[in-house]
Amino acid sequence: MNTELPPVAPEVVAAAVEQLTSRLRKKLDAAIETYTALPVTADGTVRRVRCGEDAEVTLTPGPSGAVTDADQAQCSCLLAPRCLHRAAVLGAAPVADADAMAEAADQPSGGGTEKAEPVGGRQESGTPGTDATAASPPGSAGPTAAQVAAAAGLWAAAAAVLAAGVPGAGAVPQAEVLRAAHTARLAGLHRAEAAALRVVRALRAARARHDGHRLADLVAGLRELLLTSGLLAASDPDPALVGTARRGYRPGGSLKVHGVCREPVISATGYGGVVTHVLAEDGRWFSVSDVKPGGPARARGAATATVALGAGSLDHARLSRSGLLISGATLSPDGRLGAGKGVRATPVTGLSWTSGPLAPLFARPLAQAAAAQLAPGDAPERSEPQAAELIGCDVVVVGAAGDHLFARELIPDGADHEGLLIRLLPANGHPELAHAANFRKLASRPGLRLRVVGRLDPDRAATLRPLAVGPVPDGTATLRLPPEWAGHADLGYDRLEGAHFPTAAELPPVEGPSELPPDPVSEAPLWRLRRLVEVAVSGGRRAAAEPARDGARTSGAVALRRSGFGTAADLAVALAAEADRRGRDVFGRTRQADPDAYARVWLSAAVYLFGTERALVEATWQP
């Protein structure tokens, strides 16, 4: 993927691939790899790629910053628009998010387009009075016939990708997923469409061997896509499977919010910017975002960008350390503050992390806060719009290992238990952000006491990803930040220096872990099932069948049963057997393997693995 190119709508990519002849489709993957490395010429918002002596592809994005129409992608060669140059350049561009494009068109003033995606959620956007229709009407008995058909198409495309694996899921299978995703969107299946786009982005990252790619992300995306589309294709009436379309910002009246921290955003779709997290007087979380096409460069520059609320006299750096008194506020369902014409905002003096509505954030024990966020099932419906909550805690650094920091929760004197030992990981490891450099400085000072605001990582044992740090209230062995930082450092933007730390003599000795704390998720015998599930995705059906062919499946199943994971053993045996299944017709010829049966068995194993590992993660947050 070339992030210098503008994002391209899924249907535009799918249509370009469909127009190619079978001979050109065979060359498409190699062409995409070649054109990704070509220089991009910028002329305002227009991007040009020279693909040869007589071929230049021109991309002219619309107001949203994305290519949303086939006419916005032109090639100068004689075969255009059914040429390899045009399809390959479109395939090398990031996949645009439909909701982000729609919101950018609705809010040209910069009210935010795409929010950070650590949890992969579908954002909701809009402007006051622009309610988009939901996929299924309230009280409906289930998905419509069009939705069932669209879900079946998504299932078939995802099952084909699963059977092929990463090596075989090139541009053509990806285009089938993108076309099915567009059909799902037209049918109102917004959750399935979002999962499909995540799968395509993860496939591209895996095939390009991007540094930030995680196979676990692709596995999670395929699990979500197959589970959602499979249930919808079976006419499951659960409205949560359908998801929600863009919903309009609703009036929020008057609000007084206090800045907590700001977070840089670099998305897989070529967007970049900043999100500032704020807390209202009544304890509700909100966010002010400024995310547009631009990638890492824009994420850095947006740190001091003007907040698109009211008269525009405040930037994000000041907002994270002050507050706003807002009249005529507009709120999205996921807690973003809108920038409509009737919104008026006046800067007010901010509060420290030790006073006002911010103080209770650090009074709640970590175990209780984590249990609330990891509770099984869907989050309860909120009566009022608000953003996802962050976690606050006081900790002391006790050691480091690799990119991990180990810290122990500070608890009140006289408590009958020891504080939790947790892992701290950078919220974003991009080299152009300050997270990694700040973590290296923190890791070199065991005994340092910190007040931390961060986001819980639901896939790792007792892991918190800090967004900002500050000094503990008693001022002992803690940070010494400049007055203009107003009591906290945003780890993605503010760079900690030696003068911000106490001297080595002031840091008390701490008893760090003599060895790395156990990680039940990675050390449990479930790794045998996890490896098989991941190999099925990375290598395809043939790779998953290897244990059945060399006899290894019996030994793995025995080890799982011996450890008490009988269901995992049965699923591992079933997956390897189904991957190796080859039927024959009446003439003895090998039949084409059934991708649906294989996808169902793989999905059963993946869902079981996810549920079991989530239970293990929850256990690590208990005292």
PyMOL commands that set and color helices and strands:
alter all, ss='L'
color gray80, all
select helices_A, chain A and resi 10-18+22-36+70-72+84-92+98-106+145-168+171-187+190-208+215-233+239-241+295-304+316-319+356-362+366-373+435-443+483-485+498-500+504-506+520-523+527-539+541-544+546-550+552-562+566-579+595-620
alter helices_A, ss='H'
color red, helices_A
select strands_A, chain A and resi 40-43+46-52+55-59+73-75+250-266+271-280+285-293+323-331+344-348+391-401+404-409+421-424+449-456+463-470+489-490
alter strands_A, ss='S'
color yellow, strands_A
deselect
rebuild
show_as cartoon
